[in-house]
Amino acid sequence: MRFNRMLLSTTLVVVALVIQVSVLARLHLPGAVPDLLLLTVLGLALVYGHVGGALVGFGAGLLADLAPPADHAAGRYALVLCVIGYLAGLAKPDNGQLKSATGPMAVVVAAAVGSTLLYAGVGALVGDTAARHVGLSSLLFTAALYDLLLAPFVVPGIMALARRAENDPLAEAGGGGGSAKKPDVTAGWLSSGTGLSIGSQRGGLRVKAARARVARAGRIKGVKRL
């Protein structure tokens, strides 16, 4: 991973973990807790791809395993987020542009359910049966519901920041010129239905300016002939 990716990912993961522990975990909502750390990993994985998503997920999960008040074995959540980040990165569009919010929302629901099942499964292997006492079905439903409600306020912003870091002019200059700038991966999500076409508008303005110059030159030539 490049330095700008590592710096941005680390900053976002630390901020998400602080908010997760200090705010969301103290809301005492029924069932699961809204997983801001999971949504952060998903947003980065949808931009960085499966390899970057796996690395970010492992780092974020390991940090959550070591941060207080963690009461489970170290490495358990790191394994869960590593797998989820890898699978979410496979859903990254080939052209880097999302046309609707349906795909990311489906990824969020699948990740919420999958992470809960995987976490409970790993816990069962190490003798943690807390999920049985709470009720696995209740955890699955509330985890998917809370993450789905929180996702529109988190995932698009994370993706936009990641794409901006990817399109850093210094990074582009170091990678060689002449390559076309990739479209923003969140363009279809954040501006769906607006009908804006910036490139065509710029082209139209250039054509109008050229026609105005031609007309002005014709008038000047006509005056000189007189």
N, C-alpha and C positions, 0 to 999 in steps of 0.2 A: 504494500500500500504506500502511496506517496505521502509526503510529510503533511500536505494540506488535508488529505483524507484523515490521517491519524489525529491531527490536531482538532479538526472539526468533530470527528467521531468521539474522541475522548471528552471534549467539552460538553457535547450534547448528552452523552451517557452519564456524566457526573451530575449535570443539572437535573436530568430526568430521575436519577436515583435519589438525589436530595429531596426533590418534590414528592417522589414516591414514598419515602420513609417518613418525611416530616409532615406531609399534608394528607395524601390519599390514604395512607395506612391508618390514619387517626379519624377517618370519617365514620368508621364502624357501620358500614353498609351491610345489608344482609347478603350472605353468600361470599363471593369472591371480592377481591380488591381490584379496582381499575389498574391495569398494568401499563403505566406510562413508559416503563423501560422496554417492554415488548414492542410498543408502538414506535418507539425511537429506532429500535433495531429493524423493524419492518420498513420504515421510511428510508433508512440508509441502504438496506438490502435491495429495495426496488430501484435504486440508482446505481449502486456499486456492483450488483450482480451476485451470483451465488458464492464466489470465493470471498469477496469483501463482506458479504452478509454473514458468512460463517465466522470470519475473524472478528467482526464487530460483535456478533452474538456471543462468542466465547468470552471475549474481554468483558462485555457488559454483565454476563452471567457470573463470571468469576468475581467481579467487583461486588455484585449483589450477594454472593455467597459469603464474602469476607466482611461486608459492612454490617454493623450492628443495626437492629437486633436479630440477625439471622440465627435461626435455631435448627438448621439442617446441616447435613454433611457438606463440606466444601467441595465444589465441583459439580454438584447436582444440578443447580440452575444453569451453570455454564454449559453443561451438556445439552440441556433443553434448548437454550437460546442459540447454541451453535447449530443444532439441527434445524430449528425454525428459521434462522437467518439464511442458511443454505437453501432450504426449500423456497423461501420467499424470494430469494435472489433469482431463482429459476423463472419466476413470473415477470422478470424485467422485460419490457418491450424491446424488440430488436432495433427499432428505429429510435428508441429513447423517448417516445411521445405517447401519452395516454389520452385516448379520445373520450373517455367517460370515467365516472367514479365507480362503476360496477365491479371492475376488476380489483382495484385496491380494497373495496369493501369486502369482497369475497375472500381476499387474502387475509384481511383482519379477522373475520369470523373463523376461518379455518385455522389461523395461527392461535387464536384464543382457545379454541377447543383442543387443538393439537397439543399446545403447551401444557394445558391442564391435564390432559390424559397422560402425556409423557412424564410430567412431573410426578403424578400419582403413581405411574408404573414404576419409575425409578425408586420412588419412596417405598413401594411395596417390596422391591428387591432388597432394600437395606433395612426392612423392618419397620418403616414408618407407616402407620395405619390411620393417620389423622384424617385423610380424605374420606375414609369409611364412616367416621363418626359425624362429620359435617354433612355428608351426602354428596356423592360424586355428581349426580344429575343436577342438583342445585348449583354446585360449583360451575359446571359446564354452562348452564343457562345464564347465570349472572356474569360470568367472565365474558362470554360472548356479547351480552347486552351492554355491559359497562364499557368494554373496549370499542364496541361499535358506536356508541354515543360519543365517546371521547376522540375517536379517530379523525373526524373531519376537522377538528381544531388542532391536531398534532401532526398527522402524517403529511398533509400537503406542505406545511411549513418546513418540516424536516427535509422533504424532497427538494423543495426550492432552495434551501440553504446548501444542500449537497450538490445540486446542479450548478449553483453559482460558484462554489468552490472548484468544481470541475472545469468551469469556463473562465477561470482566472486568467487574465491576459499574460501574467508572468509565466504561468504554467504552459499556456499555448505557445508563447515565444520560445520556451525551452524545448518544446516538442517538435519545432519545425513549422515553417509557414506554409501557406498554400492549401491547407486543409479547411474544408467548410466547417463552420460552427454548427454543432449538433443542436437540434431543437430542444427546448426546455421540456424535461420529462413530465412536468406538472401542468403544461399548457392546456392539455385537454381537460384536466380536472378543474383547474382554477378559473378558466375562461370558457367553459363549455356553454355553447348556445349563444355566444356574443356575436358571432359572425364576423369578427375582426380579421383582417388580412393585412398585416403591416407591410409585408413585402410588396403586395400589389399596390397599396397606397403610395409607397415610395416611388414605384415605377411610374404610376400615373402622374405624380408631381413632376418627375423628371421630364416626361414627355411634354407636359404643358409648358414647362420652362423652355424647352427646346423650341416649341412652336412659337412662343412669344418672342424669342430672340430672332427667329427667321422672319417673323412679321415686322419686327422693328428694323431689321436690316433692309427689308424691301422698301419700307417707307423712306428710309434715309437715302437709298439709291434713287428713288423717284424724285426726291427734292433736289439732289445734285444734278440730275438730268435737266430739270427745269432751269 
